[in-house]
Amino acid sequence: MYLVTGTDPVSILRGAYLPNVELSGAFLPAADLYTSKLGGADLSGAFLISANLAGSILSDADLEGANLRYADLSHASLIGADLRGANLGGAKVTDEQLDTCEFLQGATMPDGSKHP
């Protein structure tokens, strides 16, 4: 099943209301998900390099193993999110946001270090 198709399929996801959506392993590079509601979503293993997730709700989302390199997570809600093993290298996210996550074990942090 395809969420959307076409030459620029992810640009229309800005502000989308997709709570609890199943997008495990989704290929969404540079997706514009600005202010999207993705609380409780399964984005485990998703490819979200350079995605715009600014202002999005990712509370309780499963982002285990997701590739979020260079993603913009500014002002996104990460309360209770699972970011175990996720790659946040170069991502725009604050320590305060990351402190609200449920799990960060093994994640590559924005500065390239590994979370214990």
N, CA, C and O atoms as a GROMACS GRO file, in nm:
protein
  464
    1MET      N    1   0.084  -0.118   0.000
    1MET     CA    2   0.000   0.000   0.000
    1MET      C    3   0.088   0.124   0.000
    1MET      O    4   0.187   0.130   0.073
    2TYR      N    5   0.054   0.221  -0.080
    2TYR     CA    6   0.129   0.345  -0.088
    2TYR      C    7   0.051   0.455  -0.017
    2TYR      O    8  -0.070   0.469  -0.033
    3LEU      N    9   0.126   0.534   0.062
    3LEU     CA   10   0.061   0.648   0.128
    3LEU      C   11   0.023   0.753   0.024
    3LEU      O   12  -0.090   0.802   0.021
    4VAL      N   13   0.120   0.786  -0.061
    4VAL     CA   14   0.096   0.878  -0.172
    4VAL      C   15   0.189   0.837  -0.285
    4VAL      O   16   0.291   0.771  -0.261
    5THR      N   17   0.156   0.875  -0.408
    5THR     CA   18   0.242   0.844  -0.522
    5THR      C   19   0.260   0.970  -0.605
    5THR      O   20   0.190   1.069  -0.585
    6GLY      N   21   0.354   0.965  -0.698
    6GLY     CA   22   0.379   1.079  -0.785
    6GLY      C   23   0.525   1.119  -0.780
    6GLY      O   24   0.607   1.052  -0.718
    7THR      N   25   0.557   1.228  -0.847
    7THR     CA   26   0.696   1.270  -0.854
    7THR      C   27   0.747   1.337  -0.727
    7THR      O   28   0.866   1.331  -0.699
    8ASP      N   29   0.661   1.398  -0.650
    8ASP     CA   30   0.698   1.463  -0.525
    8ASP      C   31   0.598   1.421  -0.418
    8ASP      O   32   0.523   1.504  -0.367
    9PRO      N   33   0.598   1.291  -0.383
    9PRO     CA   34   0.490   1.238  -0.301
    9PRO      C   35   0.484   1.286  -0.158
    9PRO      O   36   0.376   1.284  -0.098
   10VAL      N   37   0.595   1.330  -0.101
   10VAL     CA   38   0.590   1.363   0.041
   10VAL      C   39   0.566   1.510   0.071
   10VAL      O   40   0.546   1.546   0.187
   11SER      N   41   0.566   1.594  -0.028
   11SER     CA   42   0.549   1.737  -0.002
   11SER      C   43   0.410   1.769   0.051
   11SER      O   44   0.393   1.872   0.117
   12ILE      N   45   0.311   1.686   0.025
   12ILE     CA   46   0.175   1.715   0.069
   12ILE      C   47   0.147   1.671   0.212
   12ILE      O   48   0.034   1.682   0.259
   13LEU      N   49   0.249   1.623   0.283
   13LEU     CA   50   0.228   1.574   0.419
   13LEU      C   51   0.240   1.683   0.524
   13LEU      O   52   0.224   1.656   0.643
   14ARG      N   53   0.267   1.805   0.484
   14ARG     CA   54   0.279   1.917   0.578
   14ARG      C   55   0.150   1.933   0.655
   14ARG      O   56   0.043   1.948   0.597
   15GLY      N   57   0.161   1.929   0.789
   15GLY     CA   58   0.045   1.947   0.874
   15GLY      C   59  -0.049   1.827   0.878
   15GLY      O   60  -0.163   1.839   0.925
   16ALA      N   61  -0.004   1.712   0.830
   16ALA     CA   62  -0.090   1.594   0.823
   16ALA      C   63  -0.131   1.546   0.962
   16ALA      O   64  -0.056   1.561   1.059
   17TYR      N   65  -0.248   1.490   0.971
   17TYR     CA   66  -0.299   1.432   1.095
   17TYR      C   67  -0.292   1.281   1.080
   17TYR      O   68  -0.380   1.219   1.021
   18LEU      N   69  -0.184   1.222   1.136
   18LEU     CA   70  -0.158   1.079   1.119
   18LEU      C   71  -0.123   1.011   1.251
   18LEU      O   72  -0.022   0.940   1.257
   19PRO      N   73  -0.201   1.029   1.357
   19PRO     CA   74  -0.167   0.964   1.483
   19PRO      C   75  -0.175   0.812   1.468
   19PRO      O   76  -0.264   0.759   1.401
   20ASN      N   77  -0.081   0.744   1.532
   20ASN     CA   78  -0.076   0.597   1.534
   20ASN      C   79  -0.060   0.533   1.397
   20ASN      O   80  -0.089   0.415   1.381
   21VAL      N   81  -0.014   0.608   1.299
   21VAL     CA   82   0.004   0.554   1.164
   21VAL      C   83   0.120   0.454   1.163
   21VAL      O   84   0.215   0.469   1.239
   22GLU      N   85   0.111   0.353   1.078
   22GLU     CA   86   0.215   0.251   1.062
   22GLU      C   87   0.300   0.288   0.941
   22GLU      O   88   0.259   0.267   0.827
   23LEU      N   89   0.419   0.342   0.968
   23LEU     CA   90   0.513   0.378   0.861
   23LEU      C   91   0.650   0.318   0.888
   23LEU      O   92   0.752   0.376   0.852
   24SER      N   93   0.651   0.202   0.949
   24SER     CA   94   0.777   0.133   0.979
   24SER      C   95   0.853   0.108   0.849
   24SER      O   96   0.799   0.053   0.753
   25GLY      N   97   0.981   0.151   0.847
   25GLY     CA   98   1.066   0.131   0.730
   25GLY      C   99   1.035   0.223   0.613
   25GLY      O  100   1.087   0.203   0.504
   26ALA      N  101   0.951   0.323   0.634
   26ALA     CA  102   0.913   0.414   0.525
   26ALA      C  103   1.034   0.490   0.471
   26ALA      O  104   1.124   0.525   0.547
   27PHE      N  105   1.036   0.514   0.342
   27PHE     CA  106   1.141   0.589   0.275
   27PHE      C  107   1.087   0.729   0.248
   27PHE      O  108   1.014   0.751   0.151
   28LEU      N  109   1.125   0.824   0.335
   28LEU     CA  110   1.072   0.960   0.328
   28LEU      C  111   1.183   1.065   0.338
   28LEU      O  112   1.177   1.153   0.423
   29PRO      N  113   1.285   1.056   0.251
   29PRO     CA  114   1.393   1.156   0.259
   29PRO      C  115   1.342   1.295   0.224
   29PRO      O  116   1.265   1.313   0.129
   30ALA      N  117   1.385   1.392   0.301
   30ALA     CA  118   1.348   1.533   0.281
   30ALA      C  119   1.197   1.556   0.286
   30ALA      O  120   1.148   1.653   0.228
   31ALA      N  121   1.124   1.469   0.353
   31ALA     CA  122   0.979   1.485   0.365
   31ALA      C  123   0.946   1.612   0.440
   31ALA      O  124   1.012   1.647   0.537
   32ASP      N  125   0.844   1.682   0.395
   32ASP     CA  126   0.798   1.801   0.464
   32ASP      C  127   0.679   1.763   0.551
   32ASP      O  128   0.564   1.761   0.506
   33LEU      N  129   0.710   1.733   0.677
   33LEU     CA  130   0.609   1.693   0.775
   33LEU      C  131   0.591   1.802   0.880
   33LEU      O  132   0.551   1.774   0.993
   34TYR      N  133   0.620   1.923   0.843
   34TYR     CA  134   0.610   2.038   0.932
   34TYR      C  135   0.473   2.040   1.001
   34TYR      O  136   0.369   2.033   0.935
   35THR      N  137   0.474   2.049   1.131
   35THR     CA  138   0.357   2.055   1.219
   35THR      C  139   0.262   1.935   1.206
   35THR      O  140   0.144   1.946   1.240
   36SER      N  141   0.312   1.824   1.158
   36SER     CA  142   0.227   1.704   1.146
   36SER      C  143   0.201   1.642   1.283
   36SER      O  144   0.282   1.654   1.375
   37LYS      N  145   0.088   1.578   1.294
   37LYS     CA  146   0.049   1.510   1.419
   37LYS      C  147   0.077   1.361   1.401
   37LYS      O  148   0.000   1.290   1.336
   38LEU      N  149   0.188   1.314   1.460
   38LEU     CA  150   0.233   1.177   1.444
   38LEU      C  151   0.246   1.107   1.578
   38LEU      O  152   0.326   1.013   1.593
   39GLY      N  153   0.170   1.151   1.676
   39GLY     CA  154   0.175   1.089   1.808
   39GLY      C  155   0.142   0.941   1.801
   39GLY      O  156   0.042   0.902   1.741
   40GLY      N  157   0.226   0.859   1.863
   40GLY     CA  158   0.204   0.716   1.867
   40GLY      C  159   0.234   0.645   1.736
   40GLY      O  160   0.209   0.525   1.724
   41ALA      N  161   0.287   0.716   1.637
   41ALA     CA  162   0.316   0.655   1.507
   41ALA      C  163   0.430   0.555   1.516
   41ALA      O  164   0.520   0.570   1.600
   42ASP      N  165   0.428   0.454   1.430
   42ASP     CA  166   0.539   0.360   1.418
   42ASP      C  167   0.623   0.402   1.298
   42ASP      O  168   0.588   0.376   1.183
   43LEU      N  169   0.734   0.468   1.328
   43LEU     CA  170   0.829   0.513   1.227
   43LEU      C  171   0.962   0.440   1.247
   43LEU      O  172   1.067   0.489   1.206
   44SER      N  173   0.956   0.324   1.309
   44SER     CA  174   1.080   0.249   1.335
   44SER      C  175   1.146   0.214   1.203
   44SER      O  176   1.082   0.168   1.109
   45GLY      N  177   1.277   0.237   1.197
   45GLY     CA  178   1.354   0.206   1.078
   45GLY      C  179   1.325   0.297   0.960
   45GLY      O  180   1.373   0.271   0.849
   46ALA      N  181   1.248   0.403   0.980
   46ALA     CA  182   1.215   0.493   0.870
   46ALA      C  183   1.337   0.573   0.826
   46ALA      O  184   1.424   0.606   0.907
   47PHE      N  185   1.344   0.604   0.698
   47PHE     CA  186   1.451   0.683   0.637
   47PHE      C  187   1.399   0.825   0.623
   47PHE      O  188   1.325   0.857   0.530
   48LEU      N  189   1.439   0.910   0.718
   48LEU     CA  190   1.388   1.047   0.726
   48LEU      C  191   1.501   1.150   0.718
   48LEU      O  192   1.494   1.255   0.781
   49ILE      N  193   1.605   1.118   0.642
   49ILE     CA  194   1.718   1.210   0.628
   49ILE      C  195   1.668   1.344   0.574
   49ILE      O  196   1.593   1.349   0.476
   50SER      N  197   1.711   1.451   0.639
   50SER     CA  198   1.677   1.589   0.601
   50SER      C  199   1.528   1.619   0.604
   50SER      O  200   1.484   1.716   0.541
   51ALA      N  201   1.450   1.539   0.674
   51ALA     CA  202   1.306   1.565   0.683
   51ALA      C  203   1.279   1.689   0.768
   51ALA      O  204   1.352   1.719   0.861
   52ASN      N  205   1.173   1.759   0.732
   52ASN     CA  206   1.128   1.874   0.810
   52ASN      C  207   1.017   1.826   0.903
   52ASN      O  208   0.903   1.809   0.862
   53LEU      N  209   1.054   1.805   1.030
   53LEU     CA  210   0.959   1.763   1.132
   53LEU      C  211   0.938   1.873   1.236
   53LEU      O  212   0.888   1.848   1.345
   54ALA      N  213   0.979   1.995   1.201
   54ALA     CA  214   0.968   2.108   1.294
   54ALA      C  215   0.823   2.127   1.338
   54ALA      O  216   0.731   2.127   1.256
   55GLY      N  217   0.805   2.142   1.468
   55GLY     CA  218   0.673   2.166   1.523
   55GLY      C  219   0.581   2.046   1.523
   55GLY      O  220   0.464   2.058   1.559
   56SER      N  221   0.631   1.932   1.483
   56SER     CA  222   0.547   1.811   1.476
   56SER      C  223   0.528   1.748   1.614
   56SER      O  224   0.609   1.767   1.704
   57ILE      N  225   0.420   1.675   1.627
   57ILE     CA  226   0.395   1.599   1.749
   57ILE      C  227   0.439   1.456   1.723
   57ILE      O  228   0.379   1.385   1.642
   58LEU      N  229   0.544   1.414   1.793
   58LEU     CA  230   0.598   1.279   1.784
   58LEU      C  231   0.593   1.211   1.920
   58LEU      O  232   0.668   1.117   1.946
   59SER      N  233   0.505   1.259   2.006
   59SER     CA  234   0.492   1.203   2.140
   59SER      C  235   0.455   1.055   2.130
   59SER      O  236   0.366   1.017   2.055
   60ASP      N  237   0.526   0.973   2.208
   60ASP     CA  238   0.503   0.829   2.213
   60ASP      C  239   0.525   0.759   2.079
   60ASP      O  240   0.480   0.646   2.061
   61ALA      N  241   0.591   0.824   1.986
   61ALA     CA  242   0.619   0.762   1.856
   61ALA      C  243   0.734   0.663   1.868
   61ALA      O  244   0.825   0.681   1.950
   62ASP      N  245   0.730   0.558   1.786
   62ASP     CA  246   0.837   0.460   1.779
   62ASP      C  247   0.928   0.498   1.663
   62ASP      O  248   0.893   0.479   1.546
   63LEU      N  249   1.044   0.552   1.697
   63LEU     CA  250   1.144   0.592   1.599
   63LEU      C  251   1.271   0.509   1.614
   63LEU      O  252   1.380   0.551   1.574
   64GLU      N  253   1.256   0.390   1.672
   64GLU     CA  254   1.372   0.304   1.694
   64GLU      C  255   1.438   0.272   1.560
   64GLU      O  256   1.374   0.225   1.466
   65GLY      N  257   1.570   0.299   1.553
   65GLY     CA  258   1.647   0.270   1.434
   65GLY      C  259   1.619   0.362   1.316
   65GLY      O  260   1.669   0.337   1.206
   66ALA      N  261   1.542   0.468   1.336
   66ALA     CA  262   1.512   0.561   1.227
   66ALA      C  263   1.636   0.643   1.191
   66ALA      O  264   1.718   0.674   1.277
   67ASN      N  265   1.648   0.676   1.064
   67ASN     CA  266   1.758   0.760   1.018
   67ASN      C  267   1.707   0.903   1.006
   67ASN      O  268   1.635   0.937   0.912
   68LEU      N  269   1.745   0.985   1.103
   68LEU     CA  270   1.701   1.124   1.111
   68LEU      C  271   1.817   1.222   1.091
   68LEU      O  272   1.814   1.334   1.140
   69ARG      N  273   1.920   1.177   1.019
   69ARG     CA  274   2.034   1.266   0.994
   69ARG      C  275   1.986   1.395   0.929
   69ARG      O  276   1.909   1.394   0.833
   70TYR      N  277   2.034   1.505   0.983
   70TYR     CA  278   2.005   1.639   0.932
   70TYR      C  279   1.857   1.676   0.934
   70TYR      O  280   1.817   1.775   0.871
   71ALA      N  281   1.775   1.600   1.004
   71ALA     CA  282   1.632   1.633   1.014
   71ALA      C  283   1.613   1.757   1.102
   71ALA      O  284   1.690   1.781   1.194
   72ASP      N  285   1.511   1.833   1.071
   72ASP     CA  286   1.476   1.949   1.153
   72ASP      C  287   1.365   1.908   1.249
   72ASP      O  288   1.249   1.890   1.210
   73LEU      N  289   1.403   1.893   1.375
   73LEU     CA  290   1.310   1.856   1.481
   73LEU      C  291   1.284   1.974   1.576
   73LEU      O  292   1.235   1.955   1.686
   74SER      N  293   1.318   2.094   1.532
   74SER     CA  294   1.301   2.209   1.620
   74SER      C  295   1.155   2.225   1.659
   74SER      O  296   1.065   2.221   1.575
   75HIS      N  297   1.134   2.244   1.788
   75HIS     CA  298   1.001   2.262   1.847
   75HIS      C  299   0.909   2.141   1.832
   75HIS      O  300   0.788   2.152   1.854
   76ALA      N  301   0.964   2.026   1.795
   76ALA     CA  302   0.883   1.903   1.786
   76ALA      C  303   0.866   1.845   1.927
   76ALA      O  304   0.956   1.855   2.010
   77SER      N  305   0.751   1.786   1.952
   77SER     CA  306   0.728   1.720   2.080
   77SER      C  307   0.776   1.576   2.070
   77SER      O  308   0.726   1.498   1.989
   78LEU      N  309   0.875   1.541   2.154
   78LEU     CA  310   0.932   1.406   2.157
   78LEU      C  311   0.900   1.335   2.288
   78LEU      O  312   0.965   1.236   2.322
   79ILE      N  313   0.802   1.384   2.361
   79ILE     CA  314   0.770   1.327   2.492
   79ILE      C  315   0.732   1.180   2.478
   79ILE      O  316   0.638   1.145   2.406
   80GLY      N  317   0.808   1.095   2.547
   80GLY     CA  318   0.780   0.952   2.546
   80GLY      C  319   0.823   0.879   2.420
   80GLY      O  320   0.794   0.760   2.407
   81ALA      N  321   0.891   0.946   2.328
   81ALA     CA  322   0.932   0.882   2.203
   81ALA      C  323   1.044   0.780   2.226
   81ALA      O  324   1.125   0.795   2.318
   82ASP      N  325   1.047   0.678   2.143
   82ASP     CA  326   1.150   0.575   2.146
   82ASP      C  327   1.248   0.601   2.032
   82ASP      O  328   1.215   0.582   1.915
   83LEU      N  329   1.368   0.646   2.068
   83LEU     CA  330   1.471   0.677   1.969
   83LEU      C  331   1.591   0.584   1.983
   83LEU      O  332   1.702   0.621   1.946
   84ARG      N  333   1.570   0.464   2.036
   84ARG     CA  334   1.680   0.368   2.049
   84ARG      C  335   1.741   0.339   1.913
   84ARG      O  336   1.672   0.305   1.817
   85GLY      N  337   1.874   0.354   1.906
   85GLY     CA  338   1.946   0.321   1.784
   85GLY      C  339   1.920   0.414   1.668
   85GLY      O  340   1.966   0.388   1.557
   86ALA      N  341   1.847   0.523   1.691
   86ALA     CA  342   1.819   0.618   1.583
   86ALA      C  343   1.946   0.698   1.551
   86ALA      O  344   2.033   0.716   1.636
   87ASN      N  345   1.954   0.746   1.428
   87ASN     CA  346   2.066   0.829   1.386
   87ASN      C  347   2.017   0.973   1.380
   87ASN      O  348   1.939   1.011   1.292
   88LEU      N  349   2.065   1.054   1.475
   88LEU     CA  350   2.029   1.196   1.484
   88LEU      C  351   2.146   1.285   1.444
   88LEU      O  352   2.146   1.405   1.474
   89GLY      N  353   2.245   1.228   1.377
   89GLY     CA  354   2.364   1.304   1.339
   89GLY      C  355   2.327   1.430   1.260
   89GLY      O  356   2.261   1.422   1.157
   90GLY      N  357   2.370   1.544   1.309
   90GLY     CA  358   2.344   1.671   1.243
   90GLY      C  359   2.200   1.720   1.251
   90GLY      O  360   2.167   1.823   1.192
   91ALA      N  361   2.116   1.649   1.324
   91ALA     CA  362   1.975   1.689   1.336
   91ALA      C  363   1.962   1.816   1.419
   91ALA      O  364   2.043   1.842   1.508
   92LYS      N  365   1.860   1.894   1.389
   92LYS     CA  366   1.831   2.016   1.464
   92LYS      C  367   1.732   1.979   1.574
   92LYS      O  368   1.611   1.971   1.550
   93VAL      N  369   1.785   1.956   1.695
   93VAL     CA  370   1.704   1.916   1.811
   93VAL      C  371   1.780   1.958   1.936
   93VAL      O  372   1.903   1.954   1.938
   94THR      N  373   1.710   1.997   2.040
   94THR     CA  374   1.776   2.044   2.162
   94THR      C  375   1.792   1.930   2.263
   94THR      O  376   1.722   1.829   2.256
   95ASP      N  377   1.884   1.948   2.355
   95ASP     CA  378   1.901   1.853   2.464
   95ASP      C  379   1.773   1.844   2.547
   95ASP      O  380   1.738   1.737   2.596
   96GLU      N  381   1.705   1.957   2.562
   96GLU     CA  382   1.581   1.959   2.639
   96GLU      C  383   1.475   1.870   2.574
   96GLU      O  384   1.403   1.798   2.644
   97GLN      N  385   1.466   1.873   2.443
   97GLN     CA  386   1.373   1.785   2.373
   97GLN      C  387   1.412   1.638   2.393
   97GLN      O  388   1.327   1.554   2.422
   98LEU      N  389   1.539   1.610   2.378
   98LEU     CA  390   1.586   1.472   2.391
   98LEU      C  391   1.567   1.418   2.532
   98LEU      O  392   1.546   1.298   2.551
   99ASP      N  393   1.574   1.507   2.630
   99ASP     CA  394   1.552   1.466   2.769
   99ASP      C  395   1.410   1.415   2.794
   99ASP      O  396   1.385   1.346   2.892
  100THR      N  397   1.316   1.449   2.706
  100THR     CA  398   1.177   1.406   2.724
  100THR      C  399   1.149   1.270   2.658
  100THR      O  400   1.040   1.214   2.675
  101CYS      N  401   1.246   1.217   2.584
  101CYS     CA  402   1.228   1.088   2.517
  101CYS      C  403   1.226   0.975   2.620
  101CYS      O  404   1.290   0.984   2.724
  102GLU      N  405   1.153   0.870   2.590
  102GLU     CA  406   1.148   0.753   2.676
  102GLU      C  407   1.278   0.672   2.665
  102GLU      O  408   1.333   0.628   2.766
  103PHE      N  409   1.325   0.652   2.541
  103PHE     CA  410   1.446   0.572   2.518
  103PHE      C  411   1.537   0.640   2.418
  103PHE      O  412   1.493   0.692   2.316
  104LEU      N  413   1.668   0.638   2.449
  104LEU     CA  414   1.770   0.693   2.359
  104LEU      C  415   1.891   0.599   2.347
  104LEU      O  416   1.989   0.634   2.281
  105GLN      N  417   1.886   0.482   2.409
  105GLN     CA  418   2.001   0.393   2.412
  105GLN      C  419   2.051   0.363   2.270
  105GLN      O  420   1.975   0.326   2.180
  106GLY      N  421   2.183   0.381   2.252
  106GLY     CA  422   2.247   0.349   2.126
  106GLY      C  423   2.223   0.448   2.014
  106GLY      O  424   2.269   0.427   1.902
  107ALA      N  425   2.152   0.556   2.042
  107ALA     CA  426   2.124   0.656   1.939
  107ALA      C  427   2.251   0.735   1.908
  107ALA      O  428   2.331   0.763   1.998
  108THR      N  429   2.269   0.770   1.782
  108THR     CA  430   2.375   0.863   1.742
  108THR      C  431   2.319   1.002   1.761
  108THR      O  432   2.220   1.040   1.700
  109MET      N  433   2.386   1.078   1.848
  109MET     CA  434   2.337   1.210   1.884
  109MET      C  435   2.375   1.313   1.777
  109MET      O  436   2.459   1.285   1.691
  110PRO      N  437   2.315   1.432   1.781
  110PRO     CA  438   2.342   1.534   1.679
  110PRO      C  439   2.490   1.567   1.661
  110PRO      O  440   2.534   1.603   1.551
  111ASP      N  441   2.568   1.556   1.769
  111ASP     CA  442   2.712   1.585   1.759
  111ASP      C  443   2.794   1.465   1.713
  111ASP      O  444   2.916   1.472   1.707
  112GLY      N  445   2.728   1.353   1.682
  112GLY     CA  446   2.796   1.233   1.634
  112GLY      C  447   2.831   1.133   1.742
  112GLY      O  448   2.873   1.021   1.711
  113SER      N  449   2.816   1.170   1.870
  113SER     CA  450   2.845   1.078   1.979
  113SER      C  451   2.734   0.975   1.992
  113SER      O  452   2.621   0.997   1.947
  114LYS      N  453   2.767   0.862   2.056
  114LYS     CA  454   2.667   0.757   2.081
  114LYS      C  455   2.610   0.772   2.221
  114LYS      O  456   2.685   0.792   2.316
  115HIS      N  457   2.481   0.763   2.234
  115HIS     CA  458   2.418   0.766   2.365
  115HIS      C  459   2.439   0.629   2.428
  115HIS      O  460   2.422   0.527   2.362
  116PRO      N  461   2.475   0.628   2.558
  116PRO     CA  462   2.500   0.497   2.622
  116PRO      C  463   2.375   0.410   2.633
  116PRO      O  464   2.381   0.299   2.685
   0.00000   0.00000   0.00000
